[in-house]
């Protein structure tokens, strides 16, 4: 997909124009990660204890800071160059401040509750609605769209809730080297591709810059986990993934509202299923962490037994490709049928059924042979 997007940009005559900004985002993210890796201060190192911890080495959990700062640098470069969308790019960054701050403070202090982080993401959603006019007016569901269009308050609350939900969803799948960042790379490249198809240069540049900054982080995170996204990075990436989908749907009526939903259904459904599993199947609080998410089961039931002789630091990273494939299963139909609501809804339902089937297969020690292979 990367080569295809670049090929399209090159044909449009704007390849030389976009590359300097991508390099700024990539190089600044890469060097900032290097600095954070070398900064051996206990305040930004991840804890080794907890039900969701599957690593046995100390690494900074402040990779989100490198990504956030690199986007700021790209925004400054756009402003200096006089790009006509530089103000929008900067407003996107401003909208991210509450959600990033809530996660980043937790990364440093370990004292910010999940409810406060969700509230921070909700506040970022409200900011985005006012600064970028990003409130949803349609989800391509009859009658519900009428309510969104007729009530600004309802639209504002629904949009902010959705953005907070996606922010939390990306954070939930952030459990192994390269998992959340790899899924996010696929998502933002898909947004960039469709943004080009609809002729939206702002969203094209925005998504490619996020991709470039992510790659600067990814090279340090995968496969050896020298730095982690942390809550600041995971929540911010989730927020940006949701915001890009909303802006694409609101300003381009040919894009189905179910395109971003299918593109993000893996982390979204992971969250919904986890809430059901904790609250109704196990009688626990949905906010209480546990160790039986799909990616954790794949590690414990498939990766760990099969690659027992491999060092734990590398074995951790072997979990992510399984979930990248799961994400690609959603991405391919989303990108192919981004206009067709009926087909996209069908694939969303199919994925939900596939996820539940796969989850219980693994739980019952009946892992499909193709995964064991």
Buried (B, 14 or more C-beta within 10 A) or exposed (E): BEEEBBEBBEEBEBEEBBBEBBEBBBBBBBEBBBEBBEEEEEEBBBEEEEEEEBBEEEBBBBBBBBBBBBBBBBBBBBEEEEBEBBBBBBBBBBBBBBBBBBBBBBBBEEEBEBEEBBBBBBBBBBBBBEBBEBBBBBBBBEEEBEEBEEEEEBBBBBBBBBBBBBBBBBBBBBBBBBBBBBBBBBBBBBBBBBBBBBEBBBBBBBBBBBBBBBBBBBBBBBBBBBBBBBBBBBBBBBBBBBBBBBBBBBBBEEBBBBBBBBBBBBBBBBBBBBEEBBBEEEEEEEEEBEBBBBBBBBBBBBBBEBBEEBEEBEBBBBBBBBBBEBBEBBBBBBBEBBBBBEBBBBBBEBBBEBBEEBBEBBEEEEBEEEBEE
